[in-house]
Amino acid sequence: MSFMEVTWIDEVTGKQGFLVIDRLVRGAASGGLRMRAGCTLSEVRDLARGMTLKEAVVYSPGDNYVPFGGGKGGIDCSPYDPDARGVMKRYVAAMRPLIEQYWSTGEDFGVRQDVLDEVAAEVGLRSTIEAALALLPDPEAGFARIKAAFAVEVDGVGLGDLAGGYGVAETALAAAARLGLQSPTAFVQGFGSMGGATARYLARAGVRVVGICDAHGVVACPYGLDVERLLLTRDAFGCMDRSQLRDCDVELPVSSWLSVPADILVPAAMSYVITAENAADVRASLVVEAANVPTTPEAEAALYARGVTVVPDFVANVATNAWWWWTMFDDITADASSAFGKISVTLRGLVDEMMDRALATGLPPRQAATEISRAKLSDLLVAVG
Ligand SMILES: NC(=O)c1ccc[n+]([C@@H]2O[C@H](COP(=O)([O-])OP(=O)(O)OC[C@H]3O[C@@H](n4cnc5c(N)ncnc54)[C@H](O)[C@@H]3O)[C@@H](O)[C@H]2O)c1
């Protein structure tokens, strides 16, 4: 049972928003805010549970950062809705007391951090991470470190939009090496914060990214896409500019996202996209979950039975969340090399730990990682008293 579940109804549009705090640790919970048409309370509850696992799984007693509990917000409104910003602002205004006291939040699917920051300021919040800042001896210094980290850009993309996907790419590379995949190819669904950075750092590591899908459809090329060029053509919704495609790039409809053969499949968009109905169409031998809850339990069981390895969301996409807190608690400095170094060591270590436990116990990777996270949560609850 969750610590708290809130359903909010927008007095202007009648649209609904939700906040689920799965668990508090040290009086605080962490987790992003998403916006999509059709978002439900049960989806947000699943996501909040995942956040508890995601927080605890990176617990390291040597760090200043001691993880929080998990929470998540969701608004049932398309980010393309003409009043999306207004709905988000009214939601944030309504949740303000909970943001100040318990819930530290940031961008998620359909929400951009810069817009969320603007909206928070308009409703009188200094930031959306007040509950976490309150746990620092010097909140002003912690907030300054976060602001400095968000000001960092790497080749035209902000570090805040890179940390998570860099972690997904490192996870994919580590898992592919463990599985003995030689010169793997990759397909990425979603080309926003998570998918964009994942594709960039897979390509930079020499992986051929043979297809990318955004809200408008698939762009594919068996020789490998020019990811760097495509990244810089994205609009505010993470969609590629098709006028910039090369002659060898082909366009396919959104629905054909599983038709492009690739060794590594990275779902980096919506939840519940790999289902019992389409699991047989997955041709990859490795699925790395950049998105939250992209694979239903039935689909995952079917994939496992076929020998397909699924690296769960709360391991693969942990880096954005952890990067905020490592920065704020001064475990890393506000630059890309410090961030990428910590992310790489942590994620590669976690993949090894998860795969070792999966091998030793015969459990699927998700169950092995869940055991690891729960054990770390117990340790950290003892540590914080
Ligand atoms: N941003 C983060 O910090 C973060 C951290 C961890 C996990 N996640 C998860 O990663 C996923 C993506 O989040 P994001 O922040 O990158 O979102 P985003 O809004 O930045 O990007 C979403 C991408 O998905 C694409 N998309 C939308 N509808 C689509 C469809 N029907 N088919 C294919 N692509 C479609 C969009 O065009 C865009 O490229 C979500 O599940 C989110 O929960 C995000």
The ligand as an SDF file (V2000), in Angstrom:
LIG
                    3D

 44 48  0  0  0  0  0  0  0  0999 V2000
   13.4780   12.1990  -18.4350 N   0  0  0  0  0  0  0  0  0  0  0  0
   13.8900   11.5130  -17.3960 C   0  0  0  0  0  0  0  0  0  0  0  0
   14.5770   12.0500  -16.5590 O   0  0  0  0  0  0  0  0  0  0  0  0
   13.5410   10.0590  -17.2380 C   0  0  0  0  0  0  0  0  0  0  0  0
   14.2500    9.3150  -16.2910 C   0  0  0  0  0  0  0  0  0  0  0  0
   13.9920    7.9550  -16.1620 C   0  0  0  0  0  0  0  0  0  0  0  0
   13.0260    7.3800  -16.9760 C   0  0  0  0  0  0  0  0  0  0  0  0
   12.3290    8.1250  -17.8690 N   0  0  0  0  0  0  0  0  0  0  0  0
   11.3390    7.4340  -18.6990 C   0  0  0  0  0  0  0  0  0  0  0  0
   11.7870    7.4370  -20.0460 O   0  0  0  0  0  0  0  0  0  0  0  0
   10.6660    7.5100  -20.9170 C   0  0  0  0  0  0  0  0  0  0  0  0
   10.8450    8.6960  -21.8350 C   0  0  0  0  0  0  0  0  0  0  0  0
   10.9360    9.8670  -21.0600 O   0  0  0  0  0  0  0  0  0  0  0  0
   11.5730   11.2010  -21.6560 P   0  0  0  0  0  0  0  0  0  0  0  0
   11.7370   12.1280  -20.5160 O   0  0  0  0  0  0  0  0  0  0  0  0
   12.7270   10.8580  -22.5200 O   0  0  0  0  0  0  0  0  0  0  0  0
   10.3650   11.7000  -22.5490 O   0  0  0  0  0  0  0  0  0  0  0  0
   10.3840   12.8720  -23.6160 P   0  0  0  0  0  0  0  0  0  0  0  0
    9.0590   13.5080  -23.5070 O   0  0  0  0  0  0  0  0  0  0  0  0
   11.6160   13.6980  -23.5160 O   0  0  0  0  0  0  0  0  0  0  0  0
   10.4850   12.0650  -25.0070 O   0  0  0  0  0  0  0  0  0  0  0  0
    9.5000   11.1620  -25.4020 C   0  0  0  0  0  0  0  0  0  0  0  0
    9.8470   10.6360  -26.7690 C   0  0  0  0  0  0  0  0  0  0  0  0
    8.8810    9.6250  -27.1120 O   0  0  0  0  0  0  0  0  0  0  0  0
    8.3980    9.9250  -28.4060 C   0  0  0  0  0  0  0  0  0  0  0  0
    7.0570    9.3780  -28.5660 N   0  0  0  0  0  0  0  0  0  0  0  0
    5.8710    9.8960  -28.1560 C   0  0  0  0  0  0  0  0  0  0  0  0
    4.8640    9.1040  -28.5550 N   0  0  0  0  0  0  0  0  0  0  0  0
    5.4440    8.0760  -29.2090 C   0  0  0  0  0  0  0  0  0  0  0  0
    4.9300    6.9270  -29.8570 C   0  0  0  0  0  0  0  0  0  0  0  0
    3.6260    6.6640  -29.9170 N   0  0  0  0  0  0  0  0  0  0  0  0
    5.7960    6.0610  -30.4300 N   0  0  0  0  0  0  0  0  0  0  0  0
    7.1350    6.2890  -30.3770 C   0  0  0  0  0  0  0  0  0  0  0  0
    7.6730    7.3620  -29.7770 N   0  0  0  0  0  0  0  0  0  0  0  0
    6.8400    8.2380  -29.2110 C   0  0  0  0  0  0  0  0  0  0  0  0
    8.4430   11.4340  -28.5190 C   0  0  0  0  0  0  0  0  0  0  0  0
    8.3970   11.8460  -29.8820 O   0  0  0  0  0  0  0  0  0  0  0  0
    9.8040   11.6790  -27.8710 C   0  0  0  0  0  0  0  0  0  0  0  0
   10.8340   11.4340  -28.8010 O   0  0  0  0  0  0  0  0  0  0  0  0
    9.4310    7.5890  -20.0280 C   0  0  0  0  0  0  0  0  0  0  0  0
    8.9190    6.2900  -19.8350 O   0  0  0  0  0  0  0  0  0  0  0  0
    9.9740    8.1050  -18.7210 C   0  0  0  0  0  0  0  0  0  0  0  0
    9.1820    7.6840  -17.6330 O   0  0  0  0  0  0  0  0  0  0  0  0
   12.5790    9.4500  -18.0340 C   0  0  0  0  0  0  0  0  0  0  0  0
  1  2  1  0
  2  3  2  0
  2  4  1  0
  4  5  1  0
  4 44  2  0
  5  6  2  0
  6  7  1  0
  7  8  2  0
  8  9  1  0
  8 44  1  0
  9 10  1  0
  9 42  1  0
 10 11  1  0
 11 12  1  0
 11 40  1  0
 12 13  1  0
 13 14  1  0
 14 15  2  0
 14 16  1  0
 14 17  1  0
 17 18  1  0
 18 19  2  0
 18 20  1  0
 18 21  1  0
 21 22  1  0
 22 23  1  0
 23 24  1  0
 23 38  1  0
 24 25  1  0
 25 26  1  0
 25 36  1  0
 26 27  1  0
 26 35  1  0
 27 28  2  0
 28 29  1  0
 29 30  1  0
 29 35  2  0
 30 31  1  0
 30 32  2  0
 32 33  1  0
 33 34  2  0
 34 35  1  0
 36 37  1  0
 36 38  1  0
 38 39  1  0
 40 41  1  0
 40 42  1  0
 42 43  1  0
M  CHG  2   8   1  16  -1
M  END
$$$$
